Structures are given as C-alpha cells and as structure tokens.
Amino acid sequence: MLPRMEKEFKEINANCPEFITVEKSQNDALIWYLNITGPKDSCYEGQKYRVEAKFLPNYPFKMPEFRFLTEIFHPDVEEGTGMIC
C-alpha cells in the first residue's frame, strides 16, 4: 500500500491546481493534509482551508476519510467534527 501511496502522492502534487498543496503527516504515513486557498475570482478568494485525508488499511478498495480541520459552514460538513457527509 505505501509504495502505491507514494506514487499517487507524487502524481497529485505534479497535477494539483496552484491553489491546492498536499503534504504528508510527519507522524503517520496514512494521513495527508490538503491546504486549499480559495481560487482567484471566486467567492472563496483569499480563504484558506485545511483538510485531513486519512487512508484506511484497505486502501485503495475503500476511499480515504476526509474532514475539514478549518471550521467551515456547509450542509455536507458535520459541525464540530468537520467530517464530510
């Protein structure tokens, strides 16, 4: 699983739009952080969001769990936990 994740990490970083960066957790190889800056000329311009992607042991057969670490109001984001519904 980890060699596959390393390959995907490199591909994602090479192909991400400039307003998204991805970094690995220093403590856990199964956690990545996505840093999102609101795109220019959008209603999110200037906003910064941090999202945690937690890969499960059965990845890639089960997608990662995502949660906002930055407080955000959205009907699909659980208040308090940041979990995406």
PDB file with SEQRES, HELIX, SHEET and CRYST1 records, atoms N, CA, C and O in Angstrom:
SEQRES   1 A   85  MET LEU PRO ARG MET GLU LYS GLU PHE LYS GLU ILE ASN          
SEQRES   2 A   85  ALA ASN CYS PRO GLU PHE ILE THR VAL GLU LYS SER GLN          
SEQRES   3 A   85  ASN ASP ALA LEU ILE TRP TYR LEU ASN ILE THR GLY PRO          
SEQRES   4 A   85  LYS ASP SER CYS TYR GLU GLY GLN LYS TYR ARG VAL GLU          
SEQRES   5 A   85  ALA LYS PHE LEU PRO ASN TYR PRO PHE LYS MET PRO GLU          
SEQRES   6 A   85  PHE ARG PHE LEU THR GLU ILE PHE HIS PRO ASP VAL GLU          
SEQRES   7 A   85  GLU GLY THR GLY MET ILE CYS                                  
HELIX    1 AA1 LEU A    2  ASN A   15  1                                  14    
SHEET    1 AA1 4 ILE A  20  LYS A  24  0                                        
SHEET    2 AA1 4 ILE A  31  THR A  37 -1                                        
SHEET    3 AA1 4 LYS A  48  LYS A  54 -1                                        
SHEET    4 AA1 4 GLU A  65  PHE A  68 -1                                        
CRYST1    1.000    1.000    1.000  90.00  90.00  90.00 P 1           1          
ATOM      1  N   MET A   1       0.823  -1.196   0.000  1.00  0.00           N  
ATOM      2  CA  MET A   1       0.000   0.000   0.000  1.00  0.00           C  
ATOM      3  C   MET A   1       0.868   1.261   0.000  1.00  0.00           C  
ATOM      4  O   MET A   1       0.581   2.195  -0.749  1.00  0.00           O  
ATOM      5  N   LEU A   2       1.914   1.312   0.815  1.00  0.00           N  
ATOM      6  CA  LEU A   2       2.715   2.531   0.906  1.00  0.00           C  
ATOM      7  C   LEU A   2       3.438   2.890  -0.389  1.00  0.00           C  
ATOM      8  O   LEU A   2       3.515   4.076  -0.710  1.00  0.00           O  
ATOM      9  N   PRO A   3       3.976   1.927  -1.160  1.00  0.00           N  
ATOM     10  CA  PRO A   3       4.575   2.311  -2.440  1.00  0.00           C  
ATOM     11  C   PRO A   3       3.539   2.924  -3.393  1.00  0.00           C  
ATOM     12  O   PRO A   3       3.838   3.875  -4.116  1.00  0.00           O  
ATOM     13  N   ARG A   4       2.335   2.376  -3.386  1.00  0.00           N  
ATOM     14  CA  ARG A   4       1.274   2.930  -4.224  1.00  0.00           C  
ATOM     15  C   ARG A   4       0.942   4.354  -3.786  1.00  0.00           C  
ATOM     16  O   ARG A   4       0.774   5.242  -4.621  1.00  0.00           O  
ATOM     17  N   MET A   5       0.847   4.568  -2.474  1.00  0.00           N  
ATOM     18  CA  MET A   5       0.533   5.902  -1.955  1.00  0.00           C  
ATOM     19  C   MET A   5       1.636   6.897  -2.311  1.00  0.00           C  
ATOM     20  O   MET A   5       1.347   8.050  -2.631  1.00  0.00           O  
ATOM     21  N   GLU A   6       2.883   6.468  -2.260  1.00  0.00           N  
ATOM     22  CA  GLU A   6       3.995   7.356  -2.611  1.00  0.00           C  
ATOM     23  C   GLU A   6       3.894   7.782  -4.076  1.00  0.00           C  
ATOM     24  O   GLU A   6       4.096   8.951  -4.406  1.00  0.00           O  
ATOM     25  N   LYS A   7       3.582   6.831  -4.945  1.00  0.00           N  
ATOM     26  CA  LYS A   7       3.410   7.130  -6.370  1.00  0.00           C  
ATOM     27  C   LYS A   7       2.256   8.112  -6.571  1.00  0.00           C  
ATOM     28  O   LYS A   7       2.380   9.071  -7.333  1.00  0.00           O  
ATOM     29  N   GLU A   8       1.141   7.874  -5.892  1.00  0.00           N  
ATOM     30  CA  GLU A   8      -0.017   8.753  -6.033  1.00  0.00           C  
ATOM     31  C   GLU A   8       0.259  10.134  -5.454  1.00  0.00           C  
ATOM     32  O   GLU A   8      -0.209  11.137  -5.993  1.00  0.00           O  
ATOM     33  N   PHE A   9       1.015  10.195  -4.363  1.00  0.00           N  
ATOM     34  CA  PHE A   9       1.371  11.486  -3.776  1.00  0.00           C  
ATOM     35  C   PHE A   9       2.147  12.331  -4.783  1.00  0.00           C  
ATOM     36  O   PHE A   9       1.868  13.518  -4.950  1.00  0.00           O  
ATOM     37  N   LYS A  10       3.117  11.718  -5.450  1.00  0.00           N  
ATOM     38  CA  LYS A  10       3.904  12.437  -6.456  1.00  0.00           C  
ATOM     39  C   LYS A  10       3.026  12.885  -7.622  1.00  0.00           C  
ATOM     40  O   LYS A  10       3.165  14.008  -8.106  1.00  0.00           O  
ATOM     41  N   GLU A  11       2.126  12.016  -8.075  1.00  0.00           N  
ATOM     42  CA  GLU A  11       1.234  12.373  -9.186  1.00  0.00           C  
ATOM     43  C   GLU A  11       0.299  13.519  -8.804  1.00  0.00           C  
ATOM     44  O   GLU A  11       0.080  14.443  -9.588  1.00  0.00           O  
ATOM     45  N   ILE A  12      -0.241  13.448  -7.604  1.00  0.00           N  
ATOM     46  CA  ILE A  12      -1.154  14.504  -7.154  1.00  0.00           C  
ATOM     47  C   ILE A  12      -0.423  15.835  -7.090  1.00  0.00           C  
ATOM     48  O   ILE A  12      -0.930  16.841  -7.586  1.00  0.00           O  
ATOM     49  N   ASN A  13       0.751  15.857  -6.491  1.00  0.00           N  
ATOM     50  CA  ASN A  13       1.496  17.111  -6.384  1.00  0.00           C  
ATOM     51  C   ASN A  13       1.899  17.667  -7.743  1.00  0.00           C  
ATOM     52  O   ASN A  13       1.978  18.883  -7.918  1.00  0.00           O  
ATOM     53  N   ALA A  14       2.154  16.788  -8.703  1.00  0.00           N  
ATOM     54  CA  ALA A  14       2.524  17.249 -10.040  1.00  0.00           C  
ATOM     55  C   ALA A  14       1.330  17.810 -10.808  1.00  0.00           C  
ATOM     56  O   ALA A  14       1.504  18.613 -11.725  1.00  0.00           O  
ATOM     57  N   ASN A  15       0.115  17.391 -10.439  1.00  0.00           N  
ATOM     58  CA  ASN A  15      -1.065  17.763 -11.220  1.00  0.00           C  
ATOM     59  C   ASN A  15      -2.071  18.634 -10.479  1.00  0.00           C  
ATOM     60  O   ASN A  15      -3.104  18.982 -11.050  1.00  0.00           O  
ATOM     61  N   CYS A  16      -1.806  18.994  -9.237  1.00  0.00           N  
ATOM     62  CA  CYS A  16      -2.746  19.824  -8.472  1.00  0.00           C  
ATOM     63  C   CYS A  16      -2.799  21.237  -9.036  1.00  0.00           C  
ATOM     64  O   CYS A  16      -1.791  21.758  -9.515  1.00  0.00           O  
ATOM     65  N   PRO A  17      -3.975  21.857  -8.980  1.00  0.00           N  
ATOM     66  CA  PRO A  17      -4.030  23.276  -9.328  1.00  0.00           C  
ATOM     67  C   PRO A  17      -3.180  24.064  -8.325  1.00  0.00           C  
ATOM     68  O   PRO A  17      -2.926  23.593  -7.216  1.00  0.00           O  
ATOM     69  N   GLU A  18      -2.753  25.238  -8.714  1.00  0.00           N  
ATOM     70  CA  GLU A  18      -1.840  26.025  -7.865  1.00  0.00           C  
ATOM     71  C   GLU A  18      -2.434  26.412  -6.518  1.00  0.00           C  
ATOM     72  O   GLU A  18      -1.686  26.756  -5.603  1.00  0.00           O  
ATOM     73  N   PHE A  19      -3.738  26.369  -6.368  1.00  0.00           N  
ATOM     74  CA  PHE A  19      -4.341  26.771  -5.096  1.00  0.00           C  
ATOM     75  C   PHE A  19      -4.498  25.610  -4.111  1.00  0.00           C  
ATOM     76  O   PHE A  19      -5.078  25.783  -3.039  1.00  0.00           O  
ATOM     77  N   ILE A  20      -3.980  24.419  -4.471  1.00  0.00           N  
ATOM     78  CA  ILE A  20      -4.028  23.252  -3.582  1.00  0.00           C  
ATOM     79  C   ILE A  20      -2.619  22.697  -3.405  1.00  0.00           C  
ATOM     80  O   ILE A  20      -1.900  22.478  -4.380  1.00  0.00           O  
ATOM     81  N   THR A  21      -2.231  22.470  -2.142  1.00  0.00           N  
ATOM     82  CA  THR A  21      -0.985  21.775  -1.862  1.00  0.00           C  
ATOM     83  C   THR A  21      -1.309  20.568  -0.990  1.00  0.00           C  
ATOM     84  O   THR A  21      -2.271  20.580  -0.222  1.00  0.00           O  
ATOM     85  N   VAL A  22      -0.496  19.536  -1.121  1.00  0.00           N  
ATOM     86  CA  VAL A  22      -0.696  18.299  -0.359  1.00  0.00           C  
ATOM     87  C   VAL A  22       0.594  17.994   0.382  1.00  0.00           C  
ATOM     88  O   VAL A  22       1.685  18.064  -0.185  1.00  0.00           O  
ATOM     89  N   GLU A  23       0.454  17.656   1.656  1.00  0.00           N  
ATOM     90  CA  GLU A  23       1.627  17.283   2.447  1.00  0.00           C  
ATOM     91  C   GLU A  23       1.302  16.058   3.281  1.00  0.00           C  
ATOM     92  O   GLU A  23       0.141  15.797   3.599  1.00  0.00           O  
ATOM     93  N   LYS A  24       2.333  15.314   3.631  1.00  0.00           N  
ATOM     94  CA  LYS A  24       2.158  14.114   4.449  1.00  0.00           C  
ATOM     95  C   LYS A  24       2.281  14.472   5.922  1.00  0.00           C  
ATOM     96  O   LYS A  24       2.985  15.414   6.287  1.00  0.00           O  
ATOM     97  N   SER A  25       1.600  13.723   6.750  1.00  0.00           N  
ATOM     98  CA  SER A  25       1.771  13.851   8.195  1.00  0.00           C  
ATOM     99  C   SER A  25       3.180  13.406   8.550  1.00  0.00           C  
ATOM    100  O   SER A  25       3.704  12.464   7.957  1.00  0.00           O  
ATOM    101  N   GLN A  26       3.788  14.072   9.505  1.00  0.00           N  
ATOM    102  CA  GLN A  26       5.118  13.670   9.956  1.00  0.00           C  
ATOM    103  C   GLN A  26       5.054  12.450  10.868  1.00  0.00           C  
ATOM    104  O   GLN A  26       6.055  11.761  11.065  1.00  0.00           O  
ATOM    105  N   ASN A  27       3.865  12.186  11.426  1.00  0.00           N  
ATOM    106  CA  ASN A  27       3.725  11.115  12.415  1.00  0.00           C  
ATOM    107  C   ASN A  27       3.036   9.860  11.906  1.00  0.00           C  
ATOM    108  O   ASN A  27       3.151   8.798  12.518  1.00  0.00           O  
ATOM    109  N   ASP A  28       2.317   9.969  10.786  1.00  0.00           N  
ATOM    110  CA  ASP A  28       1.508   8.834  10.328  1.00  0.00           C  
ATOM    111  C   ASP A  28       1.497   8.806   8.802  1.00  0.00           C  
ATOM    112  O   ASP A  28       1.006   9.742   8.170  1.00  0.00           O  
ATOM    113  N   ALA A  29       2.027   7.756   8.215  1.00  0.00           N  
ATOM    114  CA  ALA A  29       2.111   7.635   6.751  1.00  0.00           C  
ATOM    115  C   ALA A  29       0.742   7.544   6.095  1.00  0.00           C  
ATOM    116  O   ALA A  29       0.625   7.739   4.885  1.00  0.00           O  
ATOM    117  N   LEU A  30      -0.294   7.250   6.870  1.00  0.00           N  
ATOM    118  CA  LEU A  30      -1.641   7.105   6.314  1.00  0.00           C  
ATOM    119  C   LEU A  30      -2.464   8.388   6.385  1.00  0.00           C  
ATOM    120  O   LEU A  30      -3.660   8.370   6.091  1.00  0.00           O  
ATOM    121  N   ILE A  31      -1.839   9.503   6.770  1.00  0.00           N  
ATOM    122  CA  ILE A  31      -2.559  10.776   6.841  1.00  0.00           C  
ATOM    123  C   ILE A  31      -1.855  11.803   5.965  1.00  0.00           C  
ATOM    124  O   ILE A  31      -0.644  12.004   6.057  1.00  0.00           O  
ATOM    125  N   TRP A  32      -2.644  12.443   5.117  1.00  0.00           N  
ATOM    126  CA  TRP A  32      -2.174  13.553   4.294  1.00  0.00           C  
ATOM    127  C   TRP A  32      -3.002  14.778   4.650  1.00  0.00           C  
ATOM    128  O   TRP A  32      -4.123  14.661   5.144  1.00  0.00           O  
ATOM    129  N   TYR A  33      -2.432  15.966   4.391  1.00  0.00           N  
ATOM    130  CA  TYR A  33      -3.139  17.221   4.602  1.00  0.00           C  
ATOM    131  C   TYR A  33      -3.230  17.973   3.281  1.00  0.00           C  
ATOM    132  O   TYR A  33      -2.243  18.111   2.558  1.00  0.00           O  
ATOM    133  N   LEU A  34      -4.420  18.450   2.981  1.00  0.00           N  
ATOM    134  CA  LEU A  34      -4.644  19.261   1.799  1.00  0.00           C  
ATOM    135  C   LEU A  34      -4.843  20.695   2.256  1.00  0.00           C  
ATOM    136  O   LEU A  34      -5.693  20.969   3.104  1.00  0.00           O  
ATOM    137  N   ASN A  35      -4.068  21.601   1.702  1.00  0.00           N  
ATOM    138  CA  ASN A  35      -4.187  23.016   2.006  1.00  0.00           C  
ATOM    139  C   ASN A  35      -4.781  23.683   0.779  1.00  0.00           C  
ATOM    140  O   ASN A  35      -4.206  23.642  -0.309  1.00  0.00           O  
ATOM    141  N   ILE A  36      -5.935  24.294   0.969  1.00  0.00           N  
ATOM    142  CA  ILE A  36      -6.674  24.852  -0.158  1.00  0.00           C  
ATOM    143  C   ILE A  36      -6.823  26.353   0.055  1.00  0.00           C  
ATOM    144  O   ILE A  36      -7.322  26.795   1.090  1.00  0.00           O  
ATOM    145  N   THR A  37      -6.392  27.123  -0.920  1.00  0.00           N  
ATOM    146  CA  THR A  37      -6.594  28.564  -0.919  1.00  0.00           C  
ATOM    147  C   THR A  37      -7.682  28.852  -1.932  1.00  0.00           C  
ATOM    148  O   THR A  37      -7.613  28.398  -3.074  1.00  0.00           O  
ATOM    149  N   GLY A  38      -8.688  29.607  -1.517  1.00  0.00           N  
ATOM    150  CA  GLY A  38      -9.792  29.911  -2.423  1.00  0.00           C  
ATOM    151  C   GLY A  38      -9.291  30.468  -3.746  1.00  0.00           C  
ATOM    152  O   GLY A  38      -8.483  31.397  -3.757  1.00  0.00           O  
ATOM    153  N   PRO A  39      -9.755  29.917  -4.854  1.00  0.00           N  
ATOM    154  CA  PRO A  39      -9.276  30.360  -6.170  1.00  0.00           C  
ATOM    155  C   PRO A  39      -9.609  31.830  -6.451  1.00  0.00           C  
ATOM    156  O   PRO A  39     -10.630  32.352  -6.003  1.00  0.00           O  
ATOM    157  N   LYS A  40      -8.741  32.462  -7.185  1.00  0.00           N  
ATOM    158  CA  LYS A  40      -8.937  33.853  -7.581  1.00  0.00           C  
ATOM    159  C   LYS A  40     -10.252  34.000  -8.337  1.00  0.00           C  
ATOM    160  O   LYS A  40     -10.645  33.120  -9.103  1.00  0.00           O  
ATOM    161  N   ASP A  41     -10.914  35.107  -8.114  1.00  0.00           N  
ATOM    162  CA  ASP A  41     -12.179  35.453  -8.769  1.00  0.00           C  
ATOM    163  C   ASP A  41     -13.313  34.498  -8.402  1.00  0.00           C  
ATOM    164  O   ASP A  41     -14.274  34.352  -9.157  1.00  0.00           O  
ATOM    165  N   SER A  42     -13.200  33.848  -7.244  1.00  0.00           N  
ATOM    166  CA  SER A  42     -14.307  33.024  -6.749  1.00  0.00           C  
ATOM    167  C   SER A  42     -14.786  33.631  -5.428  1.00  0.00           C  
ATOM    168  O   SER A  42     -14.125  34.502  -4.863  1.00  0.00           O  
ATOM    169  N   CYS A  43     -15.930  33.168  -4.943  1.00  0.00           N  
ATOM    170  CA  CYS A  43     -16.431  33.686  -3.665  1.00  0.00           C  
ATOM    171  C   CYS A  43     -15.552  33.210  -2.500  1.00  0.00           C  
ATOM    172  O   CYS A  43     -15.724  33.675  -1.373  1.00  0.00           O  
ATOM    173  N   TYR A  44     -14.625  32.300  -2.756  1.00  0.00           N  
ATOM    174  CA  TYR A  44     -13.713  31.789  -1.724  1.00  0.00           C  
ATOM    175  C   TYR A  44     -12.331  32.432  -1.796  1.00  0.00           C  
ATOM    176  O   TYR A  44     -11.434  32.055  -1.043  1.00  0.00           O  
ATOM    177  N   GLU A  45     -12.152  33.399  -2.696  1.00  0.00           N  
ATOM    178  CA  GLU A  45     -10.844  34.031  -2.874  1.00  0.00           C  
ATOM    179  C   GLU A  45     -10.323  34.560  -1.536  1.00  0.00           C  
ATOM    180  O   GLU A  45     -11.038  35.245  -0.804  1.00  0.00           O  
ATOM    181  N   GLY A  46      -9.068  34.233  -1.232  1.00  0.00           N  
ATOM    182  CA  GLY A  46      -8.437  34.698  -0.003  1.00  0.00           C  
ATOM    183  C   GLY A  46      -8.676  33.811   1.205  1.00  0.00           C  
ATOM    184  O   GLY A  46      -8.009  33.977   2.227  1.00  0.00           O  
ATOM    185  N   GLN A  47      -9.607  32.879   1.116  1.00  0.00           N  
ATOM    186  CA  GLN A  47      -9.881  31.962   2.226  1.00  0.00           C  
ATOM    187  C   GLN A  47      -8.880  30.819   2.199  1.00  0.00           C  
ATOM    188  O   GLN A  47      -8.413  30.423   1.131  1.00  0.00           O  
ATOM    189  N   LYS A  48      -8.549  30.287   3.374  1.00  0.00           N  
ATOM    190  CA  LYS A  48      -7.631  29.146   3.460  1.00  0.00           C  
ATOM    191  C   LYS A  48      -8.308  28.031   4.246  1.00  0.00           C  
ATOM    192  O   LYS A  48      -8.881  28.256   5.312  1.00  0.00           O  
ATOM    193  N   TYR A  49      -8.227  26.835   3.697  1.00  0.00           N  
ATOM    194  CA  TYR A  49      -8.857  25.665   4.314  1.00  0.00           C  
ATOM    195  C   TYR A  49      -7.825  24.554   4.421  1.00  0.00           C  
ATOM    196  O   TYR A  49      -6.962  24.398   3.557  1.00  0.00           O  
ATOM    197  N   ARG A  50      -7.932  23.795   5.487  1.00  0.00           N  
ATOM    198  CA  ARG A  50      -7.049  22.633   5.682  1.00  0.00           C  
ATOM    199  C   ARG A  50      -7.944  21.411   5.856  1.00  0.00           C  
ATOM    200  O   ARG A  50      -8.871  21.408   6.665  1.00  0.00           O  
ATOM    201  N   VAL A  51      -7.645  20.375   5.079  1.00  0.00           N  
ATOM    202  CA  VAL A  51      -8.444  19.153   5.078  1.00  0.00           C  
ATOM    203  C   VAL A  51      -7.508  17.982   5.390  1.00  0.00           C  
ATOM    204  O   VAL A  51      -6.398  17.899   4.864  1.00  0.00           O  
ATOM    205  N   GLU A  52      -7.976  17.091   6.248  1.00  0.00           N  
ATOM    206  CA  GLU A  52      -7.220  15.890   6.562  1.00  0.00           C  
ATOM    207  C   GLU A  52      -7.776  14.736   5.741  1.00  0.00           C  
ATOM    208  O   GLU A  52      -8.988  14.527   5.691  1.00  0.00           O  
ATOM    209  N   ALA A  53      -6.881  13.985   5.096  1.00  0.00           N  
ATOM    210  CA  ALA A  53      -7.250  12.767   4.373  1.00  0.00           C  
ATOM    211  C   ALA A  53      -6.617  11.604   5.124  1.00  0.00           C  
ATOM    212  O   ALA A  53      -5.394  11.499   5.217  1.00  0.00           O  
ATOM    213  N   LYS A  54      -7.467  10.736   5.658  1.00  0.00           N  
ATOM    214  CA  LYS A  54      -6.974   9.586   6.431  1.00  0.00           C  
ATOM    215  C   LYS A  54      -7.231   8.322   5.614  1.00  0.00           C  
ATOM    216  O   LYS A  54      -8.376   7.957   5.350  1.00  0.00           O  
ATOM    217  N   PHE A  55      -6.147   7.667   5.223  1.00  0.00           N  
ATOM    218  CA  PHE A  55      -6.241   6.450   4.435  1.00  0.00           C  
ATOM    219  C   PHE A  55      -6.455   5.266   5.363  1.00  0.00           C  
ATOM    220  O   PHE A  55      -5.799   5.148   6.398  1.00  0.00           O  
ATOM    221  N   LEU A  56      -7.366   4.400   4.988  1.00  0.00           N  
ATOM    222  CA  LEU A  56      -7.685   3.228   5.790  1.00  0.00           C  
ATOM    223  C   LEU A  56      -6.820   2.050   5.344  1.00  0.00           C  
ATOM    224  O   LEU A  56      -6.319   2.046   4.219  1.00  0.00           O  
ATOM    225  N   PRO A  57      -6.638   1.052   6.208  1.00  0.00           N  
ATOM    226  CA  PRO A  57      -5.769  -0.078   5.855  1.00  0.00           C  
ATOM    227  C   PRO A  57      -6.174  -0.816   4.573  1.00  0.00           C  
ATOM    228  O   PRO A  57      -5.328  -1.432   3.924  1.00  0.00           O  
ATOM    229  N   ASN A  58      -7.455  -0.760   4.205  1.00  0.00           N  
ATOM    230  CA  ASN A  58      -7.895  -1.458   2.997  1.00  0.00           C  
ATOM    231  C   ASN A  58      -7.902  -0.551   1.756  1.00  0.00           C  
ATOM    232  O   ASN A  58      -8.554  -0.871   0.762  1.00  0.00           O  
ATOM    233  N   TYR A  59      -7.179   0.580   1.810  1.00  0.00           N  
ATOM    234  CA  TYR A  59      -7.000   1.420   0.641  1.00  0.00           C  
ATOM    235  C   TYR A  59      -6.222   0.620  -0.403  1.00  0.00           C  
ATOM    236  O   TYR A  59      -5.265  -0.056  -0.024  1.00  0.00           O  
ATOM    237  N   PRO A  60      -6.557   0.651  -1.649  1.00  0.00           N  
ATOM    238  CA  PRO A  60      -7.434   1.533  -2.397  1.00  0.00           C  
ATOM    239  C   PRO A  60      -8.859   1.011  -2.562  1.00  0.00           C  
ATOM    240  O   PRO A  60      -9.637   1.591  -3.319  1.00  0.00           O  
ATOM    241  N   PHE A  61      -9.211  -0.057  -1.881  1.00  0.00           N  
ATOM    242  CA  PHE A  61     -10.563  -0.595  -2.022  1.00  0.00           C  
ATOM    243  C   PHE A  61     -11.589   0.218  -1.251  1.00  0.00           C  
ATOM    244  O   PHE A  61     -12.789   0.114  -1.510  1.00  0.00           O  
ATOM    245  N   LYS A  62     -11.133   1.012  -0.323  1.00  0.00           N  
ATOM    246  CA  LYS A  62     -12.003   1.938   0.413  1.00  0.00           C  
ATOM    247  C   LYS A  62     -11.339   3.301   0.352  1.00  0.00           C  
ATOM    248  O   LYS A  62     -10.152   3.440   0.645  1.00  0.00           O  
ATOM    249  N   MET A  63     -12.116   4.307  -0.031  1.00  0.00           N  
ATOM    250  CA  MET A  63     -11.546   5.646  -0.182  1.00  0.00           C  
ATOM    251  C   MET A  63     -11.162   6.240   1.175  1.00  0.00           C  
ATOM    252  O   MET A  63     -11.686   5.820   2.207  1.00  0.00           O  
ATOM    253  N   PRO A  64     -10.250   7.216   1.174  1.00  0.00           N  
ATOM    254  CA  PRO A  64      -9.855   7.857   2.430  1.00  0.00           C  
ATOM    255  C   PRO A  64     -11.035   8.588   3.073  1.00  0.00           C  
ATOM    256  O   PRO A  64     -12.008   8.932   2.402  1.00  0.00           O  
ATOM    257  N   GLU A  65     -10.932   8.815   4.368  1.00  0.00           N  
ATOM    258  CA  GLU A  65     -11.908   9.643   5.077  1.00  0.00           C  
ATOM    259  C   GLU A  65     -11.365  11.069   5.067  1.00  0.00           C  
ATOM    260  O   GLU A  65     -10.188  11.300   5.340  1.00  0.00           O  
ATOM    261  N   PHE A  66     -12.234  12.011   4.751  1.00  0.00           N  
ATOM    262  CA  PHE A  66     -11.835  13.411   4.697  1.00  0.00           C  
ATOM    263  C   PHE A  66     -12.573  14.197   5.767  1.00  0.00           C  
ATOM    264  O   PHE A  66     -13.748  13.951   6.038  1.00  0.00           O  
ATOM    265  N   ARG A  67     -11.860  15.158   6.379  1.00  0.00           N  
ATOM    266  CA  ARG A  67     -12.522  16.071   7.306  1.00  0.00           C  
ATOM    267  C   ARG A  67     -11.830  17.418   7.260  1.00  0.00           C  
ATOM    268  O   ARG A  67     -10.611  17.511   7.116  1.00  0.00           O  
ATOM    269  N   PHE A  68     -12.637  18.458   7.385  1.00  0.00           N  
ATOM    270  CA  PHE A  68     -12.104  19.805   7.428  1.00  0.00           C  
ATOM    271  C   PHE A  68     -11.525  20.064   8.808  1.00  0.00           C  
ATOM    272  O   PHE A  68     -12.197  19.849   9.816  1.00  0.00           O  
ATOM    273  N   LEU A  69     -10.285  20.523   8.858  1.00  0.00           N  
ATOM    274  CA  LEU A  69      -9.693  20.955  10.110  1.00  0.00           C  
ATOM    275  C   LEU A  69      -9.996  22.424  10.350  1.00  0.00           C  
ATOM    276  O   LEU A  69     -10.010  22.890  11.490  1.00  0.00           O  
ATOM    277  N   THR A  70     -10.238  23.143   9.271  1.00  0.00           N  
ATOM    278  CA  THR A  70     -10.651  24.535   9.337  1.00  0.00           C  
ATOM    279  C   THR A  70     -12.160  24.564   9.507  1.00  0.00           C  
ATOM    280  O   THR A  70     -12.880  23.848   8.811  1.00  0.00           O  
ATOM    281  N   GLU A  71     -12.642  25.386  10.426  1.00  0.00           N  
ATOM    282  CA  GLU A  71     -14.090  25.485  10.623  1.00  0.00           C  
ATOM    283  C   GLU A  71     -14.731  26.030   9.349  1.00  0.00           C  
ATOM    284  O   GLU A  71     -14.268  27.011   8.767  1.00  0.00           O  
ATOM    285  N   ILE A  72     -15.796  25.372   8.939  1.00  0.00           N  
ATOM    286  CA  ILE A  72     -16.488  25.754   7.709  1.00  0.00           C  
ATOM    287  C   ILE A  72     -17.972  25.464   7.883  1.00  0.00           C  
ATOM    288  O   ILE A  72     -18.355  24.481   8.516  1.00  0.00           O  
ATOM    289  N   PHE A  73     -18.793  26.324   7.318  1.00  0.00           N  
ATOM    290  CA  PHE A  73     -20.230  26.061   7.332  1.00  0.00           C  
ATOM    291  C   PHE A  73     -20.629  25.576   5.949  1.00  0.00           C  
ATOM    292  O   PHE A  73     -20.499  26.290   4.955  1.00  0.00           O  
ATOM    293  N   HIS A  74     -21.115  24.353   5.913  1.00  0.00           N  
ATOM    294  CA  HIS A  74     -21.597  23.764   4.668  1.00  0.00           C  
ATOM    295  C   HIS A  74     -22.553  22.643   5.057  1.00  0.00           C  
ATOM    296  O   HIS A  74     -22.285  21.924   6.020  1.00  0.00           O  
ATOM    297  N   PRO A  75     -23.662  22.472   4.335  1.00  0.00           N  
ATOM    298  CA  PRO A  75     -24.618  21.433   4.727  1.00  0.00           C  
ATOM    299  C   PRO A  75     -24.061  20.008   4.683  1.00  0.00           C  
ATOM    300  O   PRO A  75     -24.612  19.118   5.332  1.00  0.00           O  
ATOM    301  N   ASP A  76     -22.987  19.775   3.937  1.00  0.00           N  
ATOM    302  CA  ASP A  76     -22.405  18.437   3.857  1.00  0.00           C  
ATOM    303  C   ASP A  76     -21.206  18.248   4.783  1.00  0.00           C  
ATOM    304  O   ASP A  76     -20.521  17.228   4.710  1.00  0.00           O  
ATOM    305  N   VAL A  77     -20.948  19.229   5.655  1.00  0.00           N  
ATOM    306  CA  VAL A  77     -19.843  19.129   6.604  1.00  0.00           C  
ATOM    307  C   VAL A  77     -20.426  19.142   8.015  1.00  0.00           C  
ATOM    308  O   VAL A  77     -21.139  20.068   8.401  1.00  0.00           O  
ATOM    309  N   GLU A  78     -20.109  18.103   8.767  1.00  0.00           N  
ATOM    310  CA  GLU A  78     -20.653  17.949  10.118  1.00  0.00           C  
ATOM    311  C   GLU A  78     -20.036  18.994  11.047  1.00  0.00           C  
ATOM    312  O   GLU A  78     -18.816  19.113  11.154  1.00  0.00           O  
ATOM    313  N   GLU A  79     -20.904  19.742  11.710  1.00  0.00           N  
ATOM    314  CA  GLU A  79     -20.454  20.787  12.626  1.00  0.00           C  
ATOM    315  C   GLU A  79     -19.719  20.160  13.807  1.00  0.00           C  
ATOM    316  O   GLU A  79     -20.181  19.174  14.381  1.00  0.00           O  
ATOM    317  N   GLY A  80     -18.585  20.731  14.162  1.00  0.00           N  
ATOM    318  CA  GLY A  80     -17.824  20.249  15.300  1.00  0.00           C  
ATOM    319  C   GLY A  80     -16.724  19.263  14.942  1.00  0.00           C  
ATOM    320  O   GLY A  80     -15.624  19.343  15.487  1.00  0.00           O  
ATOM    321  N   THR A  81     -17.005  18.333  14.033  1.00  0.00           N  
ATOM    322  CA  THR A  81     -16.002  17.326  13.675  1.00  0.00           C  
ATOM    323  C   THR A  81     -15.350  17.628  12.330  1.00  0.00           C  
ATOM    324  O   THR A  81     -14.223  17.196  12.087  1.00  0.00           O  
ATOM    325  N   GLY A  82     -16.026  18.354  11.459  1.00  0.00           N  
ATOM    326  CA  GLY A  82     -15.511  18.647  10.124  1.00  0.00           C  
ATOM    327  C   GLY A  82     -15.622  17.489   9.158  1.00  0.00           C  
ATOM    328  O   GLY A  82     -15.144  17.575   8.026  1.00  0.00           O  
ATOM    329  N   MET A  83     -16.259  16.387   9.598  1.00  0.00           N  
ATOM    330  CA  MET A  83     -16.396  15.223   8.717  1.00  0.00           C  
ATOM    331  C   MET A  83     -17.291  15.578   7.521  1.00  0.00           C  
ATOM    332  O   MET A  83     -18.295  16.275   7.664  1.00  0.00           O  
ATOM    333  N   ILE A  84     -16.910  15.092   6.369  1.00  0.00           N  
ATOM    334  CA  ILE A  84     -17.677  15.349   5.153  1.00  0.00           C  
ATOM    335  C   ILE A  84     -18.686  14.208   4.993  1.00  0.00           C  
ATOM    336  O   ILE A  84     -18.319  13.033   4.987  1.00  0.00           O  
ATOM    337  N   CYS A  85     -19.957  14.578   4.864  1.00  0.00           N  
ATOM    338  CA  CYS A  85     -21.027  13.578   4.761  1.00  0.00           C  
ATOM    339  C   CYS A  85     -21.083  12.974   3.372  1.00  0.00           C  
ATOM    340  O   CYS A  85     -21.923  12.115   3.105  1.00  0.00           O  
TER     341      CYS A  85                                                      
END                                                                             
